[in-house]
């Protein structure tokens, strides 16, 4: 008697090592990635890490002409865009990895040697 479900489990186990290596490589890529966000005026640029942490801010000297409220809005817009871009990159990488992950197929009832009805 054969057990197709067991064959699928064995196939998944064989593919797991390769998938883990791919996941490790993509995670390292993710840790090294960052994203930039630019304000509406283009005078404030913020860089965020993949986890959303702000890494750096660049403020053009012309932005110093803004009042404090406008400068704060510019910074907030740039920071939000940087964090959104970083999150999008995370989703992209995770989606790629998960799309290549080995998937277990749901066996049909007769895969266990039983008739459906």
JOTAPE-V914526 format. One record per pair of residues at least 4 apart in sequence whose C-alpha atoms are under 6 Angstrom apart, sorted by the first residue. I is the first residue (numbers start at 1). J is the second residue. Records with the same first field share a line. If there is no record, write none. Layout:
# JOTAPE-V914526
I->J, J
This chain:
# JOTAPE-V914526
4->111
34->48, 49, 50
35->47, 48, 82, 85, 86
36->46, 47, 82
37->45, 46, 78, 81, 82
38->42, 44, 45, 78
39->44, 74, 77, 78
43->59, 60, 63
44->58, 59
45->57, 58, 78
46->56, 57, 78, 79
47->54, 55, 56, 82
48->52, 53, 54, 55, 82, 83
49->53
50->86
52->83
66->70, 71
91->95
94->98
95->99
109->116
110->114, 115, 116
